[in-house]
């Protein structure tokens, strides 16, 4: 368990180990709710975001034509 402290401006720092594990970058938006004495932060997942928008995702996404997308897949059963 990690701890953090509320600043005089009402800000919290999410520990780096947690940010790294959840792949959160600067600008990540959260919903904030109260549940009893708990504060619940959940990362906002927006519809329509591309994979490249996610922190830590470094692969480029290739657009496929219909022919490429529906072509039979070949693989070597011995691997």
N, C-alpha and C positions, 0 to 999 in steps of 0.2 A: 504494500500500500504506500502511495506517495502522498505528500501533503503540499499544500500551497497556501497562500495568504491573500486575503482581499485587500486591495489598496484603498487609499482614501478616495479615489475616483470610482470605486466599485468594480475594479478590474481584477481578473484572476489570470494567473499564468498556468497553462496546462503543461505539466512536466514534459520535457523533450522525449523521454523514453515512451510516454504514452502517445505523443504526437507522431513519433516515428512508427510505432507499432500500428497505429490506425491510419497512417499515411495522410496526415492532415498538414496542410500548408497554410501560409498566411492568406487570409481572405476567405477561409472556410467559414460558411455560415452555419449557425445552430438554431434549433428551436430550444427554448428554455421553459421548463415547467417545474412547478413545485409539487412534491408528493410527500405530505407530512413534513418532516424536518429535512428531507432530501431535495437537492436541486438536481434536476435531470437535464443534461445537455445531449441533444441528438443532432448529428450532422444532417444538414438539409440535402436531400438527393433530388436534384431538379431533373424533370423529364426533358429529354432532348439533348442533354450534354453528351459530348463526344468522349470516347475513351481517352483521347489525348489531353482532355481537360483535367483529368484526375492526377493528383500529385503522385509522382513515382512511376507513372506509366510512360515509358520511353519508346514504345514501338510506334511506328507509323501504321496507319490503317489504309489499306489499299482498296479502292473501290473496284468492284468486279462487275463485268458485264453479265447479262443474264446467262449467256453461254458459259462463261467461266463459273458462275455461281452454281449452275445446275449440271455441270460436267461430272461424270462418274469419278469417284475417288479411287485411286490406286494405292495400294500399300503392300509391303513385303510381309507376308505372314510369319516369316522366320525371324523377325526382329522383335 
